Amino acid sequence: MRVERGVTVAHLLAEPRLRAIMQLVAGQDGQERSIDHPRVQKPGLALAGHTHGVVPTRIQILGETEITYLEALSPAEQLVRARVLFGLGLSLVIITRGIQAPPALVRAAEETSTPLAVAEPRSSRTIQAVHLVLDGLLAPSETRHGVLMDVHGIGTLLLGPSGIGKSECALFLVERGHRFVADDQVILSLLPSEQILGRAPTLLRNHLEVRGIGIINVRDLFGANAVRTEKTVQLVVELCPWKDEEPFDRLGLDDSTLDILGIPIPMLRIPIRPGRNMAVILEVAARNHILKMVGNHGARKFISSLARDREEPGSGRGG
């Protein structure tokens, strides 16, 4: 299922990276307003009365320069300028550097139910953080049934039919020190860098369903280092029922891929049967993928060595 939509102010401010650096100080009733542009604006000219070009659905940033200009005006004039700005139906206004919001801005925000937040970092760092979050939230996305893990630094997406053991594999990997990202529903987003970013829906974050036990909170059980909020997907592993008649790849020469949002992601198909240590197998798959990324393809090297050995005189293969 592919989704392209705006994001609400409430959803944006709930993101951990922004929640840690900013807080809403006014306009709480407007948190369902939509943001549909991945880049912010600095509406300094709008405070001076020139509102042309202000896009209401872009986040507006007020830094030290803008606030200093506003505070140089009389209280009455401040309120007039604030009402002009907030009367544009803005989605969200952020004051940076931890500056206390001037009363005129707070009053105008409350009058128009416009969310007004204060961020602690300076403008450049706040903008960088906001852009990073918006790139993920506003990117073209789709949801897949699966499990996403960080295995040896490789974002590994486990796919397969319900009941095949994806969640149990995730639990085994967490026990071995790897990091859990998402279970059941994985939201996959296409970033401007053409990477695929995976994360869990907010409600399911940190939760894993283990059949026979139920839903567990991985962070509470194993600690903060056992989970990640998101991870780029670098490898897809499809878990399949073991079938003797099915020709699974035994040499590893064929580099299969799975198309996700137009981006081909390397994919392996691994059969499941009792007695196989899937955690170790998935660790080896991730390690082997790391080697391939740096040009060390073990299967191809083996076949090349075998071919050279057959061609060498005295190898027992010549005439």
C-alpha positions in Angstrom: 0.0 0.0 0.0 1.6 3.3 -1.1 0.8 6.5 0.7 1.7 10.1 -0.1 0.2 12.7 2.3 0.9 15.6 4.6 1.7 15.2 8.3 -0.2 16.8 11.2 1.6 19.1 13.6 0.8 16.6 16.4 2.5 13.8 14.6 5.5 15.9 13.8 6.0 17.1 17.4 5.6 13.6 18.7 8.7 12.5 16.8 11.5 11.7 19.4 14.1 13.9 17.7 11.9 16.9 17.8 10.2 16.2 21.1 13.6 16.2 22.7 14.4 19.8 21.5 11.1 21.7 21.4 7.8 22.2 23.2 4.5 23.6 22.2 3.7 26.9 24.1 0.5 28.1 22.5 -2.1 27.1 19.9 -2.7 23.5 21.2 -6.1 23.4 19.5 -4.5 23.6 16.1 -2.4 20.5 16.2 -4.4 18.7 13.5 -3.2 21.3 11.0 -1.4 19.7 8.1 2.2 20.3 7.0 2.8 19.2 3.4 6.1 20.7 2.4 9.5 19.2 3.4 11.3 22.6 3.8 10.8 25.5 6.3 10.4 29.2 5.7 11.7 32.2 7.7 8.9 34.8 7.6 11.0 37.9 8.5 9.5 40.0 5.7 6.0 38.9 6.8 6.6 40.6 10.2 7.4 43.8 8.3 4.1 43.5 6.5 5.2 41.8 3.3 3.3 38.5 3.4 3.6 37.6 -0.3 5.3 34.2 -0.7 4.4 32.8 2.7 3.2 29.2 2.3 0.9 28.4 5.2 1.6 24.7 5.1 5.3 25.2 5.5 6.8 25.4 9.0 7.7 29.0 9.8 11.0 29.6 11.8 11.5 32.7 13.9 15.2 33.1 15.0 17.0 35.7 17.0 17.0 38.3 14.2 13.2 38.1 13.7 12.5 38.2 17.5 14.9 41.1 18.1 13.1 43.1 15.3 9.7 42.4 16.8 10.7 43.3 20.3 12.0 46.7 19.1 8.5 47.7 18.2 5.9 49.0 20.7 3.7 46.4 22.4 0.7 47.5 20.3 2.6 47.3 17.1 4.0 43.9 18.0 0.4 42.6 18.4 -0.6 44.1 15.0 2.4 42.4 13.2 1.8 39.1 15.0 -1.9 39.1 14.1 -1.0 39.7 10.4 1.4 36.8 10.5 -0.8 34.4 12.4 -3.8 35.4 10.4 -2.3 33.6 7.3 -3.5 30.2 8.7 -0.1 28.9 9.4 0.4 25.2 10.2 3.3 25.7 12.8 5.6 28.5 14.0 8.8 27.7 15.8 10.9 30.1 17.8 14.6 29.0 18.1 17.4 29.5 20.6 15.1 28.8 23.5 13.9 32.4 23.4 10.8 33.0 25.5 7.9 33.6 23.2 6.9 37.3 23.2 3.4 37.9 24.6 2.2 39.3 21.3 3.0 36.0 19.5 1.4 33.9 22.2 -1.7 36.0 22.1 -2.0 35.9 18.3 -1.3 32.1 18.3 -4.1 31.5 20.8 -6.5 33.8 18.9 -6.0 31.8 15.7 -5.3 28.4 17.2 -2.0 28.4 15.5 0.6 26.0 17.1 3.6 27.9 18.4 6.6 26.0 19.7 10.0 27.0 21.2 13.1 25.0 20.2 16.3 25.1 22.2 18.9 24.9 19.4 19.9 27.8 17.2 18.0 28.2 13.9 20.4 26.2 11.7 20.4 23.2 14.0 16.6 23.4 14.5 16.1 23.6 10.7 18.4 20.7 10.1 16.5 18.5 12.6 13.1 19.5 11.2 14.2 18.8 7.6 15.5 15.4 8.7 12.2 14.4 10.3 10.1 15.8 7.4 12.1 14.0 4.8 11.0 10.8 6.4 7.4 11.7 7.2 6.6 13.3 3.9 8.4 10.8 1.6 6.5 8.5 -0.7 5.8 5.4 1.5 4.3 2.0 1.7 3.5 -0.5 4.5 4.6 -4.1 4.3 3.9 -7.0 6.6 7.3 -8.0 8.1 9.9 -7.4 10.7 12.8 -4.9 10.5 16.0 -5.5 12.4 19.5 -3.8 12.6 21.9 -6.8 12.2 25.6 -5.9 12.4 24.6 -2.4 11.1 22.6 -3.8 8.1 18.9 -2.9 8.0 17.4 -6.4 7.4 13.8 -6.6 6.4 12.3 -10.1 7.1 9.4 -11.1 4.9 7.3 -14.2 4.7 3.9 -15.7 5.3 2.2 -15.3 8.7 3.4 -17.8 11.2 6.7 -18.6 9.4 8.7 -17.3 12.5 9.7 -13.8 11.6 9.0 -12.4 15.1 10.8 -15.3 16.8 13.8 -14.7 14.6 13.7 -11.0 15.7 13.6 -12.1 19.4 16.6 -14.5 18.8 18.6 -11.6 17.2 17.7 -9.2 20.0 19.0 -11.8 22.5 22.3 -11.9 20.6 22.7 -8.1 20.8 21.1 -6.8 17.6 18.6 -4.0 17.5 14.8 -4.3 16.9 13.0 -1.7 14.7 9.5 -2.9 13.8 7.3 -5.9 13.9 4.1 -6.8 11.9 3.8 -3.4 10.1 6.9 -1.8 8.6 6.5 1.7 7.1 8.9 2.1 4.3 9.7 5.6 2.9 11.7 6.7 -0.1 14.2 9.4 1.0 15.7 12.1 -1.3 19.0 10.1 -1.2 17.1 7.2 -2.8 17.5 5.1 0.3 14.6 3.2 1.8 13.9 4.1 5.5 11.9 1.7 7.6 10.1 2.4 10.9 7.2 1.1 13.0 3.8 2.9 13.3 3.9 5.1 16.4 1.4 2.8 18.2 3.5 -0.4 17.6 6.9 1.1 18.3 9.1 -1.1 20.5 6.4 -3.9 20.5 6.9 -7.5 19.3 4.4 -10.3 19.1 5.6 -13.7 20.3 3.1 -16.5 19.8 2.4 -18.2 23.0 3.6 -15.3 25.1 1.8 -12.3 23.5 2.9 -8.8 22.9 6.1 -7.7 24.6 7.9 -4.4 24.9 11.4 -5.0 23.6 12.7 -1.7 25.1 11.4 -2.5 28.6 12.7 -6.1 28.5 16.1 -5.6 26.9 16.9 -1.9 27.4 17.1 1.1 25.2 20.1 -0.2 23.3 18.0 -3.1 22.0 15.7 -0.9 19.8 16.0 1.7 17.1 13.3 4.1 16.0 14.2 3.7 12.3 16.7 2.1 10.0 17.6 2.2 6.3 16.8 -1.1 4.6 19.8 -2.6 2.9 18.9 -6.3 2.7 15.6 -8.2 2.4 15.3 -11.8 3.6 12.3 -13.8 2.6 11.7 -16.7 5.0 10.1 -19.6 3.1 8.7 -23.1 4.2 11.3 -25.8 3.5 10.4 -27.8 0.3 12.7 -30.5 -0.9 11.6 -30.1 -4.5 12.1 -26.3 -4.5 15.5 -25.2 -5.9 16.8 -22.8 -3.4 20.1 -21.0 -4.3 23.0 -23.1 -3.1 25.9 -21.2 -4.5 24.9 -17.6 -3.9 25.9 -16.5 -7.4 22.6 -14.9 -8.3 22.1 -11.5 -6.9 18.3 -11.2 -6.6 16.6 -7.9 -5.7 13.1 -6.8 -4.4 11.7 -3.5 -5.8 10.6 -1.2 -2.9 9.2 2.2 -4.1 11.2 1.9 -7.3 14.5 1.0 -5.5 16.0 -2.5 -6.0 17.0 -3.9 -2.6 19.2 -7.1 -2.5 17.1 -10.1 -1.5 17.8 -13.6 -0.2 15.3 -16.5 0.1 16.1 -18.7 3.1 14.1 -21.9 3.9 12.9 -22.5 7.4 12.8 -26.0 9.0 13.2 -27.3 12.6 16.7 -27.4 13.9 18.1 -24.5 11.8 19.6 -21.7 14.0 18.0 -18.9 12.1 19.6 -16.2 14.3 23.1 -17.4 13.2 22.0 -17.7 9.6 20.7 -14.2 9.5 23.9 -12.9 11.2 25.9 -14.6 8.5 23.6 -13.2 5.8 24.2 -9.7 7.1 28.0 -10.2 7.4 28.2 -11.6 3.9 26.2 -8.6 2.6 28.8 -6.3 4.2 31.6 -8.1 2.4 29.7 -7.8 -0.9 29.2 -4.1 -0.4 33.0 -3.7 -0.3 33.5 -5.9 -3.4 34.3 -9.2 -1.6 31.9 -11.7 -3.2 32.8 -15.1 -1.6 30.8 -17.3 -4.0 32.2 -15.6 -7.1 35.8 -15.8 -5.7 35.3 -19.5 -5.1 34.0 -20.2 -8.6 36.8 -18.1 -10.1 39.4 -20.1 -8.1 37.8 -23.3 -9.2 37.9 -22.3 -12.8 41.6 -21.3 -12.5 42.5 -24.6 -10.8 40.9 -26.6 -13.7 42.9 -24.6 -16.2 46.3 -25.0 -14.5 48.6 -27.7 -15.9 48.9 -30.8 -13.7 45.5 -30.2 -12.1 44.3 -33.6 -13.3 41.8 -32.1 -15.6 43.9 -31.6 -18.7 44.5 -34.0 -21.6 
